[in-house]
Amino acid sequence: MKPPSVLDARGRYERRMYGWSDDAADGCFVHTVRLDDDTGGIELRATCTLAPDYEIRDGELRVLDGEVAPSVRAAIPRLVGVRLVSGLGRRLGEILGREPGAAIVADAVFEVARLGRQVAKVPAAVTATIAPDDAAACRNLDMAGWADLPGSCFTYSAAGGALLATRRVVATMPPAFYSPAPGATRVFVRRKLARLVLTGERLHLFSSMHDDVHGFDLHYEIDLAADTIVAADSTVSRLPYRGLCDEPQARLQAMIGQPVDALLRKRSGALLGGELGCAQLFDLTSDVLKLLDVV
Protein backbone atom coordinates (compact mmCIF):
# COMPACT_ATOMS: atom_id res chain seq x y z
CA MET A 1 0.00 0.00 0.00
CA LYS A 2 1.29 3.44 -0.93
CA PRO A 3 1.08 6.35 1.53
CA PRO A 4 -2.12 8.39 0.94
CA SER A 5 -1.84 11.23 -1.56
CA VAL A 6 -3.26 13.74 0.97
CA LEU A 7 -0.07 13.58 3.05
CA ASP A 8 2.21 16.62 2.89
CA ALA A 9 5.99 16.60 2.63
CA ARG A 10 6.25 15.92 6.36
CA GLY A 11 4.02 12.86 6.07
CA ARG A 12 1.05 14.48 7.79
CA TYR A 13 -2.51 15.49 6.99
CA GLU A 14 -5.20 17.06 9.15
CA ARG A 15 -8.84 17.97 8.61
CA ARG A 16 -10.86 19.93 11.13
CA MET A 17 -14.62 20.29 11.60
CA TYR A 18 -16.51 22.73 13.80
CA GLY A 19 -20.28 22.58 13.77
CA TRP A 20 -23.23 23.87 15.76
CA SER A 21 -27.03 24.02 15.72
CA ASP A 22 -29.21 27.07 16.37
CA ASP A 23 -32.95 27.05 16.95
CA ALA A 24 -35.03 28.43 14.09
CA ALA A 25 -38.69 29.08 13.37
CA ASP A 26 -41.22 26.68 11.84
CA GLY A 27 -39.90 23.57 13.56
CA CYS A 28 -36.39 23.89 12.11
CA PHE A 29 -32.80 24.23 13.18
CA VAL A 30 -29.99 26.05 11.41
CA HIS A 31 -26.92 23.83 11.26
CA THR A 32 -23.54 25.42 10.52
CA VAL A 33 -20.50 23.35 9.55
CA ARG A 34 -16.98 24.59 8.98
CA LEU A 35 -14.57 22.15 7.32
CA ASP A 36 -10.95 22.93 6.56
CA ASP A 37 -7.53 21.44 5.90
CA ASP A 38 -4.25 22.80 4.53
CA THR A 39 -5.70 23.10 1.02
CA GLY A 40 -8.80 25.15 1.84
CA GLY A 41 -11.96 25.47 3.84
CA ILE A 42 -15.68 26.13 3.63
CA GLU A 43 -18.63 27.03 5.84
CA LEU A 44 -22.04 25.58 5.02
CA ARG A 45 -25.21 26.81 6.73
CA ALA A 46 -28.41 24.84 6.21
CA THR A 47 -31.88 25.29 7.64
CA CYS A 48 -33.40 21.83 8.12
CA THR A 49 -36.57 20.30 9.43
CA LEU A 50 -36.59 17.82 12.30
CA ALA A 51 -37.00 14.05 12.26
CA PRO A 52 -38.26 12.16 10.41
CA ASP A 53 -38.11 14.42 7.32
CA TYR A 54 -34.63 15.96 7.78
CA GLU A 55 -35.32 18.20 4.79
CA ILE A 56 -33.09 21.09 3.74
CA ARG A 57 -35.16 24.27 3.52
CA ASP A 58 -32.35 26.71 2.78
CA GLY A 59 -28.58 26.58 2.26
CA GLU A 60 -25.69 29.02 2.06
CA LEU A 61 -22.03 28.33 1.24
CA ARG A 62 -19.02 30.46 2.15
CA VAL A 63 -15.62 29.59 0.73
CA LEU A 64 -13.06 30.43 3.41
CA ASP A 65 -9.97 29.37 1.47
CA GLY A 66 -8.97 27.27 -1.52
CA GLU A 67 -10.85 26.40 -4.70
CA VAL A 68 -14.51 25.56 -5.10
CA ALA A 69 -15.63 25.39 -8.72
CA PRO A 70 -18.32 27.86 -9.87
CA SER A 71 -20.54 24.90 -10.82
CA VAL A 72 -20.42 23.64 -7.23
CA ARG A 73 -21.24 27.06 -5.81
CA ALA A 74 -24.11 27.40 -8.26
CA ALA A 75 -25.49 24.01 -7.21
CA ILE A 76 -26.10 25.01 -3.57
CA PRO A 77 -29.70 26.25 -4.20
CA ARG A 78 -30.48 22.79 -5.61
CA LEU A 79 -29.90 21.32 -2.15
CA VAL A 80 -33.26 22.78 -1.09
CA GLY A 81 -35.73 19.92 -0.76
CA VAL A 82 -33.03 17.27 -0.31
CA ARG A 83 -33.72 14.95 2.61
CA LEU A 84 -30.78 13.96 4.80
CA VAL A 85 -31.62 10.27 4.80
CA SER A 86 -30.53 7.06 3.09
CA GLY A 87 -29.33 7.68 -0.46
CA LEU A 88 -27.90 11.10 0.39
CA GLY A 89 -24.48 10.35 -1.12
CA ARG A 90 -25.95 9.44 -4.49
CA ARG A 91 -28.20 12.53 -4.49
CA LEU A 92 -25.29 14.83 -3.65
CA GLY A 93 -23.25 13.32 -6.46
CA GLU A 94 -26.04 14.19 -8.89
CA ILE A 95 -26.31 17.77 -7.62
CA LEU A 96 -22.70 18.73 -6.91
CA GLY A 97 -20.87 16.73 -9.57
CA ARG A 98 -17.11 16.07 -9.35
CA GLU A 99 -15.57 19.49 -9.89
CA PRO A 100 -13.06 20.91 -7.36
CA GLY A 101 -14.74 21.53 -4.02
CA ALA A 102 -17.61 19.10 -4.58
CA ALA A 103 -16.20 16.49 -2.21
CA ILE A 104 -15.70 18.83 0.74
CA VAL A 105 -19.16 20.37 0.26
CA ALA A 106 -20.68 16.88 0.21
CA ASP A 107 -18.81 16.04 3.42
CA ALA A 108 -20.19 19.21 5.01
CA VAL A 109 -23.74 18.17 4.08
CA PHE A 110 -23.16 14.83 5.79
CA GLU A 111 -22.00 16.66 8.91
CA VAL A 112 -25.18 18.76 8.76
CA ALA A 113 -27.16 15.52 8.63
CA ARG A 114 -25.35 14.25 11.72
CA LEU A 115 -26.01 17.47 13.61
CA GLY A 116 -29.67 17.18 12.69
CA ARG A 117 -29.86 13.89 14.54
CA GLN A 118 -28.69 15.47 17.79
CA VAL A 119 -31.35 18.12 18.34
CA ALA A 120 -35.09 18.08 18.95
CA LYS A 121 -38.00 20.26 20.00
CA VAL A 122 -40.03 18.49 22.65
CA PRO A 123 -42.64 20.57 24.52
CA ALA A 124 -41.22 21.79 27.83
CA ALA A 125 -44.32 20.48 29.57
CA VAL A 126 -43.14 16.97 28.63
CA THR A 127 -39.47 17.25 29.56
CA ALA A 128 -40.20 19.10 32.81
CA THR A 129 -41.77 15.93 34.24
CA ILE A 130 -38.63 13.81 33.64
CA ALA A 131 -36.01 13.57 36.36
CA PRO A 132 -32.43 14.21 35.12
CA ASP A 133 -31.29 10.89 36.59
CA ASP A 134 -34.04 8.86 34.89
CA ALA A 135 -32.00 7.33 32.05
CA ALA A 136 -34.83 5.04 30.97
CA ALA A 137 -37.19 8.00 30.50
CA CYS A 138 -34.52 9.93 28.57
CA ARG A 139 -33.93 6.92 26.32
CA ASN A 140 -37.68 6.66 25.67
CA LEU A 141 -37.69 10.38 24.89
CA ASP A 142 -34.95 9.81 22.32
CA MET A 143 -36.81 7.03 20.56
CA ALA A 144 -40.03 9.02 20.50
CA GLY A 145 -38.32 12.11 19.07
CA TRP A 146 -36.16 10.33 16.49
CA ALA A 147 -38.14 7.62 14.72
CA ASP A 148 -34.99 6.27 13.06
CA LEU A 149 -33.23 5.52 16.37
CA PRO A 150 -34.75 2.16 17.39
CA GLY A 151 -32.37 -0.58 16.29
CA SER A 152 -29.78 1.89 15.02
CA CYS A 153 -27.17 0.90 17.64
CA PHE A 154 -26.80 -1.17 20.79
CA THR A 155 -28.15 1.54 23.09
CA TYR A 156 -31.42 1.75 21.17
CA SER A 157 -31.79 -1.98 20.56
CA ALA A 158 -33.92 -4.47 22.44
CA ALA A 159 -30.75 -5.86 24.00
CA GLY A 160 -29.77 -2.40 25.18
CA GLY A 161 -33.20 -1.84 26.68
CA ALA A 162 -33.01 -5.13 28.56
CA LEU A 163 -29.57 -4.27 29.94
CA LEU A 164 -30.79 -0.84 31.04
CA ALA A 165 -33.08 -2.54 33.56
CA THR A 166 -30.21 -4.43 35.20
CA ARG A 167 -27.66 -1.70 36.01
CA ARG A 168 -27.19 1.94 36.82
CA VAL A 169 -27.05 4.05 33.65
CA VAL A 170 -26.30 7.77 33.63
CA ALA A 171 -27.76 10.00 30.92
CA THR A 172 -25.38 12.77 29.81
CA MET A 173 -27.93 15.28 28.57
CA PRO A 174 -30.58 16.69 30.93
CA PRO A 175 -34.20 16.48 29.75
CA ALA A 176 -34.25 20.27 29.28
CA PHE A 177 -31.84 19.84 26.34
CA TYR A 178 -34.70 18.45 24.28
CA SER A 179 -36.71 21.68 24.77
CA PRO A 180 -34.49 24.57 23.66
CA ALA A 181 -35.76 28.11 24.12
CA PRO A 182 -37.05 29.79 20.95
CA GLY A 183 -34.15 31.37 19.12
CA ALA A 184 -31.54 29.66 21.27
CA THR A 185 -28.05 29.59 19.75
CA ARG A 186 -25.37 26.91 20.01
CA VAL A 187 -27.97 24.43 21.24
CA PHE A 188 -25.52 21.71 20.23
CA VAL A 189 -21.81 22.18 19.45
CA ARG A 190 -19.40 19.64 17.95
CA ARG A 191 -15.69 19.54 17.04
CA LYS A 192 -14.01 16.80 15.01
CA LEU A 193 -10.47 16.13 13.91
CA ALA A 194 -9.09 13.60 11.41
CA ARG A 195 -5.31 13.23 11.23
CA LEU A 196 -2.90 10.96 9.32
CA VAL A 197 0.73 10.58 10.38
CA LEU A 198 3.30 8.55 8.45
CA THR A 199 6.07 7.00 10.55
CA GLY A 200 8.37 4.79 8.49
CA GLU A 201 6.34 1.84 7.23
CA ARG A 202 3.46 2.59 9.59
CA LEU A 203 0.54 4.93 8.95
CA HIS A 204 -1.32 6.23 12.00
CA LEU A 205 -4.95 7.29 11.68
CA PHE A 206 -6.51 9.50 14.34
CA SER A 207 -10.21 10.39 14.42
CA SER A 208 -11.77 12.33 17.26
CA MET A 209 -15.12 13.91 18.08
CA HIS A 210 -16.06 16.00 21.08
CA ASP A 211 -19.47 17.56 21.61
CA ASP A 212 -22.12 17.99 24.30
CA VAL A 213 -22.82 14.24 24.36
CA HIS A 214 -19.81 12.40 22.93
CA GLY A 215 -16.07 12.26 23.55
CA PHE A 216 -14.19 9.90 21.20
CA ASP A 217 -10.49 9.68 20.36
CA LEU A 218 -9.75 6.77 18.01
CA HIS A 219 -6.40 5.54 16.74
CA TYR A 220 -5.57 2.96 14.08
CA GLU A 221 -2.12 1.82 12.98
CA ILE A 222 -1.62 0.39 9.50
CA ASP A 223 1.35 -1.69 8.40
CA LEU A 224 1.86 -0.35 4.86
CA ALA A 225 3.96 -3.31 3.75
CA ALA A 226 1.27 -5.79 4.82
CA ASP A 227 -1.74 -3.57 3.94
CA THR A 228 -3.19 -4.49 7.32
CA ILE A 229 -4.50 -2.74 10.44
CA VAL A 230 -2.19 -3.86 13.25
CA ALA A 231 -3.48 -1.75 16.14
CA ALA A 232 -6.76 -0.13 17.17
CA ASP A 233 -7.46 1.71 20.40
CA SER A 234 -9.62 4.49 21.76
CA THR A 235 -10.29 6.81 24.65
CA VAL A 236 -14.00 7.40 25.22
CA SER A 237 -14.49 10.28 27.63
CA ARG A 238 -18.21 10.97 27.16
CA LEU A 239 -21.18 8.91 26.02
CA PRO A 240 -24.93 9.61 25.84
CA TYR A 241 -25.67 6.81 28.31
CA ARG A 242 -22.74 5.88 30.51
CA GLY A 243 -23.08 2.27 31.52
CA LEU A 244 -24.96 1.35 28.36
CA CYS A 245 -23.15 2.96 25.41
CA ASP A 246 -19.92 1.50 26.85
CA GLU A 247 -20.93 -2.02 25.84
CA PRO A 248 -20.17 -1.88 22.08
CA GLN A 249 -16.88 0.03 22.44
CA ALA A 250 -14.85 -3.18 22.67
CA ARG A 251 -15.88 -3.98 19.08
CA LEU A 252 -13.09 -1.67 17.94
CA GLN A 253 -10.66 -4.56 18.49
CA ALA A 254 -12.31 -6.42 15.60
CA MET A 255 -10.59 -3.99 13.23
CA ILE A 256 -7.17 -5.44 14.08
CA GLY A 257 -6.04 -7.76 11.31
CA GLN A 258 -8.41 -6.26 8.72
CA PRO A 259 -6.84 -5.85 5.26
CA VAL A 260 -6.82 -2.29 3.97
CA ASP A 261 -8.66 -2.66 0.67
CA ALA A 262 -11.59 -1.20 -1.25
CA LEU A 263 -14.12 -3.06 0.92
CA LEU A 264 -12.73 -2.04 4.32
CA ARG A 265 -15.22 0.78 4.91
CA LYS A 266 -18.11 -1.55 4.13
CA ARG A 267 -16.72 -4.24 6.43
CA SER A 268 -16.22 -1.71 9.20
CA GLY A 269 -19.96 -1.05 9.15
CA ALA A 270 -20.64 -4.69 10.01
CA LEU A 271 -17.84 -4.80 12.59
CA LEU A 272 -18.52 -1.54 14.40
CA GLY A 273 -22.06 -0.41 13.61
CA GLY A 274 -25.49 -1.97 13.38
CA GLU A 275 -27.86 -3.02 16.12
CA LEU A 276 -25.11 -4.39 18.35
CA GLY A 277 -22.56 -1.67 17.60
CA CYS A 278 -21.98 2.05 17.96
CA ALA A 279 -22.88 4.45 15.14
CA GLN A 280 -20.23 6.93 16.28
CA LEU A 281 -17.47 4.31 16.14
CA PHE A 282 -18.47 3.50 12.58
CA ASP A 283 -18.84 7.12 11.43
CA LEU A 284 -15.50 8.23 12.87
CA THR A 285 -13.76 5.20 11.41
CA SER A 286 -15.40 5.63 8.01
CA ASP A 287 -14.47 9.32 7.91
CA VAL A 288 -10.76 8.68 8.40
CA LEU A 289 -10.69 5.65 6.09
CA LYS A 290 -12.05 7.87 3.30
CA LEU A 291 -8.73 9.69 3.34
CA LEU A 292 -6.92 6.59 2.14
CA ASP A 293 -6.53 6.16 -1.61
CA VAL A 294 -7.55 2.48 -1.55
CA VAL A 295 -10.94 2.73 0.20
C-alpha positions as a Markdown table, in Angstrom:
| # | Residue | x | y | z |
|---|---|---|---|---|
| 1 | Met | 0.0 | 0.0 | 0.0 |
| 2 | Lys | 1.3 | 3.4 | -0.9 |
| 3 | Pro | 1.1 | 6.3 | 1.5 |
| 4 | Pro | -2.1 | 8.4 | 0.9 |
| 5 | Ser | -1.8 | 11.2 | -1.6 |
| 6 | Val | -3.3 | 13.7 | 1.0 |
| 7 | Leu | -0.1 | 13.6 | 3.1 |
| 8 | Asp | 2.2 | 16.6 | 2.9 |
| 9 | Ala | 6.0 | 16.6 | 2.6 |
| 10 | Arg | 6.2 | 15.9 | 6.4 |
| 11 | Gly | 4.0 | 12.9 | 6.1 |
| 12 | Arg | 1.0 | 14.5 | 7.8 |
| 13 | Tyr | -2.5 | 15.5 | 7.0 |
| 14 | Glu | -5.2 | 17.1 | 9.1 |
| 15 | Arg | -8.8 | 18.0 | 8.6 |
| 16 | Arg | -10.9 | 19.9 | 11.1 |
| 17 | Met | -14.6 | 20.3 | 11.6 |
| 18 | Tyr | -16.5 | 22.7 | 13.8 |
| 19 | Gly | -20.3 | 22.6 | 13.8 |
| 20 | Trp | -23.2 | 23.9 | 15.8 |
| 21 | Ser | -27.0 | 24.0 | 15.7 |
| 22 | Asp | -29.2 | 27.1 | 16.4 |
| 23 | Asp | -33.0 | 27.1 | 17.0 |
| 24 | Ala | -35.0 | 28.4 | 14.1 |
| 25 | Ala | -38.7 | 29.1 | 13.4 |
| 26 | Asp | -41.2 | 26.7 | 11.8 |
| 27 | Gly | -39.9 | 23.6 | 13.6 |
| 28 | Cys | -36.4 | 23.9 | 12.1 |
| 29 | Phe | -32.8 | 24.2 | 13.2 |
| 30 | Val | -30.0 | 26.0 | 11.4 |
| 31 | His | -26.9 | 23.8 | 11.3 |
| 32 | Thr | -23.5 | 25.4 | 10.5 |
| 33 | Val | -20.5 | 23.4 | 9.5 |
| 34 | Arg | -17.0 | 24.6 | 9.0 |
| 35 | Leu | -14.6 | 22.2 | 7.3 |
| 36 | Asp | -11.0 | 22.9 | 6.6 |
| 37 | Asp | -7.5 | 21.4 | 5.9 |
| 38 | Asp | -4.2 | 22.8 | 4.5 |
| 39 | Thr | -5.7 | 23.1 | 1.0 |
| 40 | Gly | -8.8 | 25.2 | 1.8 |
| 41 | Gly | -12.0 | 25.5 | 3.8 |
| 42 | Ile | -15.7 | 26.1 | 3.6 |
| 43 | Glu | -18.6 | 27.0 | 5.8 |
| 44 | Leu | -22.0 | 25.6 | 5.0 |
| 45 | Arg | -25.2 | 26.8 | 6.7 |
| 46 | Ala | -28.4 | 24.8 | 6.2 |
| 47 | Thr | -31.9 | 25.3 | 7.6 |
| 48 | Cys | -33.4 | 21.8 | 8.1 |
| 49 | Thr | -36.6 | 20.3 | 9.4 |
| 50 | Leu | -36.6 | 17.8 | 12.3 |
| 51 | Ala | -37.0 | 14.1 | 12.3 |
| 52 | Pro | -38.3 | 12.2 | 10.4 |
| 53 | Asp | -38.1 | 14.4 | 7.3 |
| 54 | Tyr | -34.6 | 16.0 | 7.8 |
| 55 | Glu | -35.3 | 18.2 | 4.8 |
| 56 | Ile | -33.1 | 21.1 | 3.7 |
| 57 | Arg | -35.2 | 24.3 | 3.5 |
| 58 | Asp | -32.3 | 26.7 | 2.8 |
| 59 | Gly | -28.6 | 26.6 | 2.3 |
| 60 | Glu | -25.7 | 29.0 | 2.1 |
| 61 | Leu | -22.0 | 28.3 | 1.2 |
| 62 | Arg | -19.0 | 30.5 | 2.2 |
| 63 | Val | -15.6 | 29.6 | 0.7 |
| 64 | Leu | -13.1 | 30.4 | 3.4 |
| 65 | Asp | -10.0 | 29.4 | 1.5 |
| 66 | Gly | -9.0 | 27.3 | -1.5 |
| 67 | Glu | -10.8 | 26.4 | -4.7 |
| 68 | Val | -14.5 | 25.6 | -5.1 |
| 69 | Ala | -15.6 | 25.4 | -8.7 |
| 70 | Pro | -18.3 | 27.9 | -9.9 |
| 71 | Ser | -20.5 | 24.9 | -10.8 |
| 72 | Val | -20.4 | 23.6 | -7.2 |
| 73 | Arg | -21.2 | 27.1 | -5.8 |
| 74 | Ala | -24.1 | 27.4 | -8.3 |
| 75 | Ala | -25.5 | 24.0 | -7.2 |
| 76 | Ile | -26.1 | 25.0 | -3.6 |
| 77 | Pro | -29.7 | 26.2 | -4.2 |
| 78 | Arg | -30.5 | 22.8 | -5.6 |
| 79 | Leu | -29.9 | 21.3 | -2.1 |
| 80 | Val | -33.3 | 22.8 | -1.1 |
| 81 | Gly | -35.7 | 19.9 | -0.8 |
| 82 | Val | -33.0 | 17.3 | -0.3 |
| 83 | Arg | -33.7 | 14.9 | 2.6 |
| 84 | Leu | -30.8 | 14.0 | 4.8 |
| 85 | Val | -31.6 | 10.3 | 4.8 |
| 86 | Ser | -30.5 | 7.1 | 3.1 |
| 87 | Gly | -29.3 | 7.7 | -0.5 |
| 88 | Leu | -27.9 | 11.1 | 0.4 |
| 89 | Gly | -24.5 | 10.4 | -1.1 |
| 90 | Arg | -26.0 | 9.4 | -4.5 |
| 91 | Arg | -28.2 | 12.5 | -4.5 |
| 92 | Leu | -25.3 | 14.8 | -3.6 |
| 93 | Gly | -23.3 | 13.3 | -6.5 |
| 94 | Glu | -26.0 | 14.2 | -8.9 |
| 95 | Ile | -26.3 | 17.8 | -7.6 |
| 96 | Leu | -22.7 | 18.7 | -6.9 |
| 97 | Gly | -20.9 | 16.7 | -9.6 |
| 98 | Arg | -17.1 | 16.1 | -9.3 |
| 99 | Glu | -15.6 | 19.5 | -9.9 |
| 100 | Pro | -13.1 | 20.9 | -7.4 |
| 101 | Gly | -14.7 | 21.5 | -4.0 |
| 102 | Ala | -17.6 | 19.1 | -4.6 |
| 103 | Ala | -16.2 | 16.5 | -2.2 |
| 104 | Ile | -15.7 | 18.8 | 0.7 |
| 105 | Val | -19.2 | 20.4 | 0.3 |
| 106 | Ala | -20.7 | 16.9 | 0.2 |
| 107 | Asp | -18.8 | 16.0 | 3.4 |
| 108 | Ala | -20.2 | 19.2 | 5.0 |
| 109 | Val | -23.7 | 18.2 | 4.1 |
| 110 | Phe | -23.2 | 14.8 | 5.8 |
| 111 | Glu | -22.0 | 16.7 | 8.9 |
| 112 | Val | -25.2 | 18.8 | 8.8 |
| 113 | Ala | -27.2 | 15.5 | 8.6 |
| 114 | Arg | -25.3 | 14.2 | 11.7 |
| 115 | Leu | -26.0 | 17.5 | 13.6 |
| 116 | Gly | -29.7 | 17.2 | 12.7 |
| 117 | Arg | -29.9 | 13.9 | 14.5 |
| 118 | Gln | -28.7 | 15.5 | 17.8 |
| 119 | Val | -31.4 | 18.1 | 18.3 |
| 120 | Ala | -35.1 | 18.1 | 19.0 |
| 121 | Lys | -38.0 | 20.3 | 20.0 |
| 122 | Val | -40.0 | 18.5 | 22.7 |
| 123 | Pro | -42.6 | 20.6 | 24.5 |
| 124 | Ala | -41.2 | 21.8 | 27.8 |
| 125 | Ala | -44.3 | 20.5 | 29.6 |
| 126 | Val | -43.1 | 17.0 | 28.6 |
| 127 | Thr | -39.5 | 17.3 | 29.6 |
| 128 | Ala | -40.2 | 19.1 | 32.8 |
| 129 | Thr | -41.8 | 15.9 | 34.2 |
| 130 | Ile | -38.6 | 13.8 | 33.6 |
| 131 | Ala | -36.0 | 13.6 | 36.4 |
| 132 | Pro | -32.4 | 14.2 | 35.1 |
| 133 | Asp | -31.3 | 10.9 | 36.6 |
| 134 | Asp | -34.0 | 8.9 | 34.9 |
| 135 | Ala | -32.0 | 7.3 | 32.1 |
| 136 | Ala | -34.8 | 5.0 | 31.0 |
| 137 | Ala | -37.2 | 8.0 | 30.5 |
| 138 | Cys | -34.5 | 9.9 | 28.6 |
| 139 | Arg | -33.9 | 6.9 | 26.3 |
| 140 | Asn | -37.7 | 6.7 | 25.7 |
| 141 | Leu | -37.7 | 10.4 | 24.9 |
| 142 | Asp | -35.0 | 9.8 | 22.3 |
| 143 | Met | -36.8 | 7.0 | 20.6 |
| 144 | Ala | -40.0 | 9.0 | 20.5 |
| 145 | Gly | -38.3 | 12.1 | 19.1 |
| 146 | Trp | -36.2 | 10.3 | 16.5 |
| 147 | Ala | -38.1 | 7.6 | 14.7 |
| 148 | Asp | -35.0 | 6.3 | 13.1 |
| 149 | Leu | -33.2 | 5.5 | 16.4 |
| 150 | Pro | -34.8 | 2.2 | 17.4 |
| 151 | Gly | -32.4 | -0.6 | 16.3 |
| 152 | Ser | -29.8 | 1.9 | 15.0 |
| 153 | Cys | -27.2 | 0.9 | 17.6 |
| 154 | Phe | -26.8 | -1.2 | 20.8 |
| 155 | Thr | -28.2 | 1.5 | 23.1 |
| 156 | Tyr | -31.4 | 1.8 | 21.2 |
| 157 | Ser | -31.8 | -2.0 | 20.6 |
| 158 | Ala | -33.9 | -4.5 | 22.4 |
| 159 | Ala | -30.7 | -5.9 | 24.0 |
| 160 | Gly | -29.8 | -2.4 | 25.2 |
| 161 | Gly | -33.2 | -1.8 | 26.7 |
| 162 | Ala | -33.0 | -5.1 | 28.6 |
| 163 | Leu | -29.6 | -4.3 | 29.9 |
| 164 | Leu | -30.8 | -0.8 | 31.0 |
| 165 | Ala | -33.1 | -2.5 | 33.6 |
| 166 | Thr | -30.2 | -4.4 | 35.2 |
| 167 | Arg | -27.7 | -1.7 | 36.0 |
| 168 | Arg | -27.2 | 1.9 | 36.8 |
| 169 | Val | -27.0 | 4.0 | 33.7 |
| 170 | Val | -26.3 | 7.8 | 33.6 |
| 171 | Ala | -27.8 | 10.0 | 30.9 |
| 172 | Thr | -25.4 | 12.8 | 29.8 |
| 173 | Met | -27.9 | 15.3 | 28.6 |
| 174 | Pro | -30.6 | 16.7 | 30.9 |
| 175 | Pro | -34.2 | 16.5 | 29.7 |
| 176 | Ala | -34.3 | 20.3 | 29.3 |
| 177 | Phe | -31.8 | 19.8 | 26.3 |
| 178 | Tyr | -34.7 | 18.5 | 24.3 |
| 179 | Ser | -36.7 | 21.7 | 24.8 |
| 180 | Pro | -34.5 | 24.6 | 23.7 |
| 181 | Ala | -35.8 | 28.1 | 24.1 |
| 182 | Pro | -37.1 | 29.8 | 21.0 |
| 183 | Gly | -34.1 | 31.4 | 19.1 |
| 184 | Ala | -31.5 | 29.7 | 21.3 |
| 185 | Thr | -28.1 | 29.6 | 19.7 |
| 186 | Arg | -25.4 | 26.9 | 20.0 |
| 187 | Val | -28.0 | 24.4 | 21.2 |
| 188 | Phe | -25.5 | 21.7 | 20.2 |
| 189 | Val | -21.8 | 22.2 | 19.5 |
| 190 | Arg | -19.4 | 19.6 | 17.9 |
| 191 | Arg | -15.7 | 19.5 | 17.0 |
| 192 | Lys | -14.0 | 16.8 | 15.0 |
| 193 | Leu | -10.5 | 16.1 | 13.9 |
| 194 | Ala | -9.1 | 13.6 | 11.4 |
| 195 | Arg | -5.3 | 13.2 | 11.2 |
| 196 | Leu | -2.9 | 11.0 | 9.3 |
| 197 | Val | 0.7 | 10.6 | 10.4 |
| 198 | Leu | 3.3 | 8.5 | 8.4 |
| 199 | Thr | 6.1 | 7.0 | 10.6 |
| 200 | Gly | 8.4 | 4.8 | 8.5 |
| 201 | Glu | 6.3 | 1.8 | 7.2 |
| 202 | Arg | 3.5 | 2.6 | 9.6 |
| 203 | Leu | 0.5 | 4.9 | 9.0 |
| 204 | His | -1.3 | 6.2 | 12.0 |
| 205 | Leu | -4.9 | 7.3 | 11.7 |
| 206 | Phe | -6.5 | 9.5 | 14.3 |
| 207 | Ser | -10.2 | 10.4 | 14.4 |
| 208 | Ser | -11.8 | 12.3 | 17.3 |
| 209 | Met | -15.1 | 13.9 | 18.1 |
| 210 | His | -16.1 | 16.0 | 21.1 |
| 211 | Asp | -19.5 | 17.6 | 21.6 |
| 212 | Asp | -22.1 | 18.0 | 24.3 |
| 213 | Val | -22.8 | 14.2 | 24.4 |
| 214 | His | -19.8 | 12.4 | 22.9 |
| 215 | Gly | -16.1 | 12.3 | 23.6 |
| 216 | Phe | -14.2 | 9.9 | 21.2 |
| 217 | Asp | -10.5 | 9.7 | 20.4 |
| 218 | Leu | -9.7 | 6.8 | 18.0 |
| 219 | His | -6.4 | 5.5 | 16.7 |
| 220 | Tyr | -5.6 | 3.0 | 14.1 |
| 221 | Glu | -2.1 | 1.8 | 13.0 |
| 222 | Ile | -1.6 | 0.4 | 9.5 |
| 223 | Asp | 1.4 | -1.7 | 8.4 |
| 224 | Leu | 1.9 | -0.4 | 4.9 |
| 225 | Ala | 4.0 | -3.3 | 3.8 |
| 226 | Ala | 1.3 | -5.8 | 4.8 |
| 227 | Asp | -1.7 | -3.6 | 3.9 |
| 228 | Thr | -3.2 | -4.5 | 7.3 |
| 229 | Ile | -4.5 | -2.7 | 10.4 |
| 230 | Val | -2.2 | -3.9 | 13.2 |
| 231 | Ala | -3.5 | -1.7 | 16.1 |
| 232 | Ala | -6.8 | -0.1 | 17.2 |
| 233 | Asp | -7.5 | 1.7 | 20.4 |
| 234 | Ser | -9.6 | 4.5 | 21.8 |
| 235 | Thr | -10.3 | 6.8 | 24.6 |
| 236 | Val | -14.0 | 7.4 | 25.2 |
| 237 | Ser | -14.5 | 10.3 | 27.6 |
| 238 | Arg | -18.2 | 11.0 | 27.2 |
| 239 | Leu | -21.2 | 8.9 | 26.0 |
| 240 | Pro | -24.9 | 9.6 | 25.8 |
| 241 | Tyr | -25.7 | 6.8 | 28.3 |
| 242 | Arg | -22.7 | 5.9 | 30.5 |
| 243 | Gly | -23.1 | 2.3 | 31.5 |
| 244 | Leu | -25.0 | 1.3 | 28.4 |
| 245 | Cys | -23.2 | 3.0 | 25.4 |
| 246 | Asp | -19.9 | 1.5 | 26.8 |
| 247 | Glu | -20.9 | -2.0 | 25.8 |
| 248 | Pro | -20.2 | -1.9 | 22.1 |
| 249 | Gln | -16.9 | 0.0 | 22.4 |
| 250 | Ala | -14.8 | -3.2 | 22.7 |
| 251 | Arg | -15.9 | -4.0 | 19.1 |
| 252 | Leu | -13.1 | -1.7 | 17.9 |
| 253 | Gln | -10.7 | -4.6 | 18.5 |
| 254 | Ala | -12.3 | -6.4 | 15.6 |
| 255 | Met | -10.6 | -4.0 | 13.2 |
| 256 | Ile | -7.2 | -5.4 | 14.1 |
| 257 | Gly | -6.0 | -7.8 | 11.3 |
| 258 | Gln | -8.4 | -6.3 | 8.7 |
| 259 | Pro | -6.8 | -5.8 | 5.3 |
| 260 | Val | -6.8 | -2.3 | 4.0 |
| 261 | Asp | -8.7 | -2.7 | 0.7 |
| 262 | Ala | -11.6 | -1.2 | -1.2 |
| 263 | Leu | -14.1 | -3.1 | 0.9 |
| 264 | Leu | -12.7 | -2.0 | 4.3 |
| 265 | Arg | -15.2 | 0.8 | 4.9 |
| 266 | Lys | -18.1 | -1.5 | 4.1 |
| 267 | Arg | -16.7 | -4.2 | 6.4 |
| 268 | Ser | -16.2 | -1.7 | 9.2 |
| 269 | Gly | -20.0 | -1.1 | 9.2 |
| 270 | Ala | -20.6 | -4.7 | 10.0 |
| 271 | Leu | -17.8 | -4.8 | 12.6 |
| 272 | Leu | -18.5 | -1.5 | 14.4 |
| 273 | Gly | -22.1 | -0.4 | 13.6 |
| 274 | Gly | -25.5 | -2.0 | 13.4 |
| 275 | Glu | -27.9 | -3.0 | 16.1 |
| 276 | Leu | -25.1 | -4.4 | 18.4 |
| 277 | Gly | -22.6 | -1.7 | 17.6 |
| 278 | Cys | -22.0 | 2.1 | 18.0 |
| 279 | Ala | -22.9 | 4.5 | 15.1 |
| 280 | Gln | -20.2 | 6.9 | 16.3 |
| 281 | Leu | -17.5 | 4.3 | 16.1 |
| 282 | Phe | -18.5 | 3.5 | 12.6 |
| 283 | Asp | -18.8 | 7.1 | 11.4 |
| 284 | Leu | -15.5 | 8.2 | 12.9 |
| 285 | Thr | -13.8 | 5.2 | 11.4 |
| 286 | Ser | -15.4 | 5.6 | 8.0 |
| 287 | Asp | -14.5 | 9.3 | 7.9 |
| 288 | Val | -10.8 | 8.7 | 8.4 |
| 289 | Leu | -10.7 | 5.6 | 6.1 |
| 290 | Lys | -12.1 | 7.9 | 3.3 |
| 291 | Leu | -8.7 | 9.7 | 3.3 |
| 292 | Leu | -6.9 | 6.6 | 2.1 |
| 293 | Asp | -6.5 | 6.2 | -1.6 |
| 294 | Val | -7.6 | 2.5 | -1.6 |
| 295 | Val | -10.9 | 2.7 | 0.2 |
